[in-house]
Structures are given as C-alpha cells and as structure tokens.
Amino acid sequence: MSEEHPGIARFRAAHRERGGTGEIVVLPDAVHTAALAAEALGCEVGAIANSLLFDADGSPVLVLTSGAHRVDTAHVATVVGVAALRRATPEFVRAHTGQVIGGVSPVGHPAPVPTYVDSWLRRHPVVWAAAGHPAAVFKTTHDELLRLTGGTPVEVEPAP
C-alpha cells in the first residue's frame, strides 16, 4: 500500500485535532471543479464547498462557497471589511495553505486563515469539501465547517 499524500495527511491530522467527524474519500482522479466533484460523488453541485483563497492586500482570506455560486468579490470584500479581494496566484495559495489550487482544504494550513462560509451550504444536509489534495474530499456539514474553521457565515452574492 502506498503512503498517503502529505497534503491529505496534514488535513487528516488537523481534521482529527478539531474533532471533525466526516469520512475522508480519496477519488481515483483529481476533481478540479465542483461539477467534476459532484459527478464523482453522486451529489448536487451545490453541495460541493469550493475553497477559494483570495488575496486581500497581501493577506489571505478563505471563502468556502457552494459549487452552485460564484463569489461576488466586491460584495464579499465589503461584508468582511477589506478593500478588495483579488484572485490569489498559485504561489500565494501554496504559501498560505501548504496546498495547491483544487485541493485547498478548510483546515490544516501553516497559520490560521480568516475563513467565511457560504450560508447557501446550509441547504444541503451533506457537504463535500477538499481534503488537502485535488483528489481528496471529506464529508461534512455547513455547521461543522463553521466549527472546524472558526469561520463566519457569509452571503457570497448580494441579495436580489
């Protein structure tokens, strides 16, 4: 049996340390989009929690959003009290999470990252989020994501 990928192992340790309860699943192939993850897991795309790391003037901000949503960065920047949220470079993501884009987990980073959780995820009794590698996910809930991350609920799109 091969050794577990270091990103998954770091996530597993952080998940256990924070009292995470959900099963970790390593899929046969990387799932770089919410649609691919939903297809592989047999769930709705909205039940996939995308981990999006943004650059807020050099500081990381993690938004866990439903795969059914696009983050309105101007709206979220205003809500969380930063001047702007910019797409993070792959190097910025790796520096602040120790993980690669497509596999960024909600926990297990080198230092705490301010985290915001899309309130829309409450609509799904089961949510799947990345577990430290593009082929690894874990089963969770909206409330558990808030607890594991110390995160804050947020609407990622302005009200209509």
N, C-alpha and C positions, 0 to 999 in steps of 0.2 A: 504494500500500500504506500502511495506517495505521501510525502509530508504536506501538511496544509500550507497554503499560500500565506506569507507573513501578514498581509493586509487582513485576511479573514481571521487569522489567529489573534491579531490585535483587537479586531472588532469583537471576537468571541469573548476575550478577557474583559473588555470594557462593558459589554452587554451583561455578562455574568456579575461583574462587580456592582453594577447599578440595579441588579435584580430583574433584568429582562427575562421574560417568560417565553417568548416566541421561538419557534423552531427556525434554525438556520438551514437554508437549502442551497446547495451548490448545483447550478444547472449545467448541462453538458456544454453549452456555448454562452459567450458573453451576450448580455442583453443591454445594449447601449441606449435603447429608447423605451419609454413607457409602453408603447404598443407591443414591442417585442417581449417585454417582461410579462405583460398581461396575457399575451398569447401563450407563452411558455408555462404560465401558472394557471391558466384557465379562469381568469378573473376579468372584471371590467377594468379598462384603462384608468378610470378614476380612482381605483383602489391601489394604484401604484403611487408611492410617495417619492417623487423625484427630489434628489438632494442637489440643490443649486447653490453653489458658493459664489457670492458676489464680492467685489472689491469696493469698499466704501472708504475712499481716500487712503488706501493702504491697509485698512483693517478688514478682516474677513467678516462676512455676515452670511449665515446659512439659512436658506429658506427651503423647508420641506413642503413641497406643493403637490397637489393631486395631479396625476398624469393627464387629467382632463382640462387642466388650466395652463394658461401662460401667465407668468408673473408680470404685472404692470409695475415696472421698476420705479417709475416716478411716484406712483401711488404708495408703494411699499416703503420707499425712502422717506416719504413724508410721515407715514404712520410710525416708522421705527426711529425717526428723528436723526437721519443722516442727510447730508447734502445731496448725494446721488449714489445709486447702486450701478456699478458697471460690471459687465461680463468679466469674470476672472480668467486670466491666462492659465494654461495647463501648469506652468511653473508655480504660479500663485496658489493654485489648488493643492498641488503636491506639498508645497512648503507649509501650508496651514492645516492640512488634513492628514498628510502622510499617505494619501491615496490618489488614484487617478480619476479623471472625469469619467463618469459612467459607473464608478464603484464607490463613490463617496458615501460613507455611512453617517448616520446621525451622531454617533459617538466614536471614541477611540482615536481622537486627534491628539497631536503633540501638546496642545494647550486648549483650554476651553474656547469655543467659538459661539458668539451670540447666535441663538437659533430661534427661528419663527416657524410655526407650524400652521399650514393652511387649514382654516376651520372647516372647509369643504370635506376634508378627510373624515370628519365625524359621521358622515352619511354612510360610511362603509364599516360594517362590524369587524372586518378583517382588512388590514392594510399591509402591503408588502413594501419594504424599503431595502436599499442596498446594504450589504454587509461587508464592505471593505474591498471588494473586487467586482469587476463588471459581470461576473457570472454568479455572484453570491447575493442572496436576498434573505430577509428574515420576516417572519410573520409577527405582526404587532397590531396595535390599535392607535387611534388618534390620542386618546388619553395616556397610553403608555409612552408614546413618542414625547408628549409634553413632560412626563415624569422623567424619562431617561435622559432627556437633553436639558432639562430646566428651561425649556422653551416657552415661548409666548404665542398664544393663538393669534392669527392674523388673517384678514381677508386679503387675498393676493390680487384681487381685481376690485376696482371701486364699485359700489352699489349702483345698479342701473338707474 
